[in-house]
Amino acid sequence: MLKVNTLFIMTASILVLLMTPGLAFFYGGLVNRRHANNMLLTVFMMCGLAVILWITVGYSLSFSGNHWGIVGNLNNILMIHVPIDAITKTGIPIGDYAMFMMMFAIITPAIFCGSVVGHGRFNFLVMFTICWSIFVYYPLVHMVWAPHGLLARLGAVDFAGGLVVHVNAGITALILSAWVGRRKDVHSRRKDVHSQRNNLSWVLIGTALLWIGWYGFNAGSALAVNDTVVQAMLTTTISCSSAMVTWMLLDRYQFNHVTLAGVCNGAITGLVAITPGAGYVTLGGSMIIGIVGAIVSQYFITKIKPHLPIDDVVDAFGCHGVSGIWGSIATGIFASHQISHLVPNGLLFGGGLHLLLVQIFVTLLTIIFIGVMDIILIKLLSIVLPVSIDNEKLAAIQSK
């Protein structure tokens, strides 16, 4: 066992865990004050639910065995027969790696659950999260990160969870929001949706916690103290800062003023966009990835979303889904074999179209898989559980 690598991953795990209460603050500050406590509950309860699911079946379905390259098996239920002291290639115990991966399993459902808090049923969200983890998240982890996974064999490059976490959570948030529907009677009561923010100080605190935790998220994905860690920390910082400033400039140009919520959203989009290629792209590439991530996410949120029949109250798809998709594709453009020998050169470094086309293809496959499975799960669960709060009832609650 390499003690320095083991300690590094333990620290990274703690940082990633910090992201979930950070997300709770971020979302809790964005929503209406009446829904703030419900948002905090919905996001933070994932720290309990997701851990139990991961230990019970998650690790086994993700990394034990292989069925068609899509999912593992149940031979390691409750992590029975898992040699947690066995050493991986980077010198860390399997138990340390399992803990690190557990933190990803916590933050991912927390991202999409926040999108429908206030108009989605809590009981439905809990049951959906359980089924989604088993039938969507764990298979996707297997497909991307297990050695014999389908997308891994196709050549998918996902350094820290662009597909597994952000595209996954973003698409799920979009589908859930569309299914629940828009609260027309509630939004019509106020012309300025920003007046419904609970506490922008929470948003800033949440953003800061997420930014700090993201170093564990991205740099920790190197799974060792090496040159890749330094590269991932630098690209993460540069992309986040570039996206933040870009969003600020866009708000100034379009609306003639800068908002704290917009600056914080910009920072998040930069962090999301760089996640798939954090350890594989150049510093200049990370700046472009952050800038474009902010542009496409801000455009979707301000220009496209208002015309869609969805009510994603925290813009989970706009920030995580849109920037996650861009980041995954951008990895095929900016990846450099000189930065990491684990990836081929992207389009701008003499690799031609190969990696770019692979990234586009695996991203589309991921979106299709998530979309189909989400719709099936929602349809089946809606037979026995109500999905949304009745709009008239919600309006009555808001008027009290």
N, C-alpha and C positions, 0 to 999 in steps of 0.2 A: 504494500500500500504506500502510495506517495502522499505523505501527510499534508504537504502544501496544497496539492490538488484537491484532496478530500476536504480540507478546511475551506478552500475557495468555493467549492460547490455547496457546502453547508451554508456559507455566508450568502451565496447567490440565492439559495432557496429561501432564506429569511427575507431577502430583498424582494423576491417575487411575491412572497406571502404579503408583504407590506403593500403591494399594489392593490389588493382587494379592498382593504379599508380605505385606501386612497381613491379607488373607483367609487366607493360608497359616498365619500365626501364630494367627489366631482359630480356624480349624478344627483346626489341629494341637494346640492346647491343650485342645480339647473331647473329642478321641477318646482311645481307649485308648493307653497308652504304646507298645505293640507296633506300632501303626499310625501313629504320629506322623510318622516319616520318610517313609512312603508317602504320607501326606497332603500333606506339604510338597512332595514330588516331583510329585504329581498336579496340585496347584494351580499351582505355579511353572512347570511345563513349558509351560503355556499361553502364557507370555511368548514362547516360541519358536514353537510350533505355530500359534497364532492369528495371529501376525504374518506368517508365510509364507503362510497361507491368505488373509489379507486382501489382501496385495499381489498374490498370484497371481490370485485370482478374486473376492475379497470386495468390493473397491471397485467393480469393474465390475458385478457382479450387483446391488449396492445402488443405484448412482447413474448407471449408464450405460444409456441407453435405457429402454424400458418395454414390458413384455409383459403385457397384461390388467390392469395396475395391481398385479400380484403380484410381479414380479421384473424386473430389468434384463436386459442382454445381456452377451456376452463380448467386446465390441469393445475393451475396455481391459484385457485380460489382462496381468498384470505392470505394470499402469498405463501401458501403451504408449499414446501419443497423448493422455495426460492432461496438459494444460498446468498443471503444478504451480505456475507463477509467476503464473497468471491470478488476478485479484482477485475475491473474492466480494462480496456486497452489504454485508457488514460491514467490508470493507477488509482482509481477511486473504487470503493466498494459498491456492489450492485444496490445495496440499501440506500446509499447516498444518491445514486442516480434515480432510484425509484422515488425518493423524497423530492428531488428536483422536478421530476415529471409530474408529481402530484400537484405541485403548485400551479402548473399550467392547467391542470384539470379543474382547479378551483376558479381561476380568473376567467376562463373562457365562457362558461355559462353565466357568470355574473355580468358579462358585457351585454349579452342579448336580453337577459331578464329585465334589465333596467329600461328597455325600450317600450315596454307596455305597462309599467307600474302606474297605477291610477286608473286604468281602464281594462286591465286584464285580471282575471281571477287568480288569487294567490294559490289556491288549491290546484288549479290547472297548471300554473307555472311550476309548482313543485313536482307534480307527476310528469309533466313534459320534460323537465330537466333530468329526471331519472331515466326516462325512456330515451331521450336524446343522447345522454352520455353513453348508454349501452349500445345504441344502434347507429349513432352518427359519430360521436367524438372518438371513442376507442377504436372503431374501424379506421377512421381517418388517420389517427396516430400510427396505427399499424401500417397503413398504405404508404405513408410518407417517411416514417422514421425507422420502421423495422427493416432489417436487411433484405427480407424477401417480399416486402410490400409492393403492391402493384405500381403505385406512382414512383416509388424509389427505383424500381426496375426500368421504368420508362425514362429515368434520368431527371426526375424532379429535384430542384434545388430549393431547399427551405431551411435556412440556417437556424432560425429561432421561433418559427411558428407563424409565418405569414399566411400560409394555407390552413394549417391545423388550428390556429387560434383566431386570427383576425378575419380572414375570408369566411371561415366557418361561422363565427359569431355574428358577423355582419349580415350574411345572407339569411341566417336564422332570424335575426332581428327584423329584417325586411319582411320576411314571410309572416312572422307573428304579427307585426304591425298591420300588414295588409289584411290578415284574417280578423283581427280585432276591429279594424275600421277606424275611421276618423271621428273624433268627438266634435261634430259640427256645432251642436247646441252649446257646448262649453266654450269653444274658441270664438264663437260669434258674440260672446258677452264682453270681450275685450278686444280692442283694435290692436293694441301693442302686446304681442306675445311675450316680449322681454320683461314686461311688468309682472309676469307670473313667476319670475325667478325667485327662489327661496332665499339664497344667500350667496352672493358672488365671492365672498371671502372663503366659503367652503370650496367653491370651484377652484380658486387659486391654491388652497391647501391640498386639495385632491390632485391637482395637476403636478404640484411639486413632489408629492409622494409617488405618483406614477412615474415621473421622470427619474427619480432616484431609484425606484424599484426596477425600472427598465434596464439599468446597468446589470442587474442580476439576470434579468430576462434575456438580454442579448449577449453580453459578455460571458455570462455563465454558460451559454450554449456551446462555448468552445470546449467545455468539460475539462479544462486544464489551464494552468498558468503558462501561457505561451504567447507568441507574437499575435495570434488571432484575437486574443483577449484585448490587446491594446488597440488593434484595428477596429474591433467591434465597439469599444468604448468611444473611440474618436468619431467613427461614422455615425453612431447613435447621437452624439452631442451635436455634430454638424447638421445632420438632417433635421433634428428637432428645432434647432435655432433658426435654420433657413426657412422652415415651414412656418414658424411663429411670425417671423418678420414679413414673410410673403402674405400671410393671412391679414396681418395688420395693414399692409399697404393696400390690399384688395378692399378691405372695409373702408379705408380712407378714400379710395378712389370712387367706390360705388355709393357709399352712404354718407360720405363727408365727415365721418367720425370713427374713432377706434373704440372698440368695446373690450372689456376684460374677458368676457365669455369667448369672443372671437379669437383673441390672442391665445387663450388656453386651448381652444379647439385646434388652432394651428399647431401648437406644440404637440398635441396628441397625434395629429395626422402625420407629422414628421416622424414621430417615434414608430407609428404603425408602418409607414411606407418603407422604412429602412430595415425592419425586422427580418424579412426573407433573405436579404443579402448583406447583413451587417458585417459578417466576417469575410465577405468575398469581394466587395466592391472598393474602389478607390475613394479617397477623400473628396475629390472633385465630383465623382459620381454620386456620392452621398448627398452633396449639396443640391445637385440637380434633382435627385429623387425626392428630397424634402420639398423643394420649390414646387415641382409638378404635383406632388401629393396634396399640398395645400390648395393649389389651383383647382384640381379636379374635385376635391371634396367640397370646397367652398362653393363651386359652381353648382354641384348637385344640391347642396343644402339650400342655397338661395334662389336658384333658378328652376330646378327640376322638381324637387320635393313638394313645393306648394301645389303643384298640379297633379300630384299622385294621391290616390285614396288611401293614404297611410298616415299613421299618427305615431311616428317614432319620436317619443318625447325627448330623448337625449341624443338623437342623431347617431345612434350606434352604427347603422349602415353607412350613413354619410361619412363618418370618420373612419371606422374600422373596415367596413366592407369595401368602400371605394378606394381608399388609400392602400388597403391590403392587396386588392387586385392589381393596382398600379405597381406596388412594390414587388409583387411576384413576377410580373412581366418585365419590370425594369431590371431585375436581376439578370435576365437574359441579355440585356444590353450592356450593363456596366460590370459584370463579373470579370475578374482577372485571375488567370492562372498564376501570375506572379505574386498576387496577394495571398492566394491559398491554392496549394496543389490539389485540393480536393475537388475543384471545379474546373471545367474547361473555360476557355476565353469566351466572353460574350461578343456581341456584335461590334462594339467599338474597339475591341482589342484583338482583332484578327480572327475571331472564331466563326465568322460568317453568321448565317441565320439559324444554325443548328440549335444552340441553346435557347435562343429567343423563341423559336417555334415550339420547342419542348415546353418551355414555361407557359406559353399561351395555351398549349394543348392540355397540360396537366391542370392549369387553373380552370379551364372550361370544364374538364371532367370533375373537378372538385365542386364547382358550382352546381353542376347537374346532380351529382350524388347528394349533396346537401339539400338542394331544393326538393328532389323527389322524396327523400326520406323524411324531411320535415313535414311535407304535405301529408304523407301517409300517416305519420304519428299524430298530427293535429286532427285529421279526420277521424281516426280511431278513438282518440281521447275525447273528442267533442261529442261522441255518442253517449258517453256516461258522465261527462263533466261540462258545465257551462264554461265557455272560453272567456267571454267578456262581461264586464259590468254593463247593465242596461243604461243607455245614454240618458234617458229621462231620470233615472235614479241618480246617476252621477251628477247631472245638472242640479238636482235638488240638494245633493250633498254640498256642491260648490256654493249654492246660494245661502247656506246657513251661516 
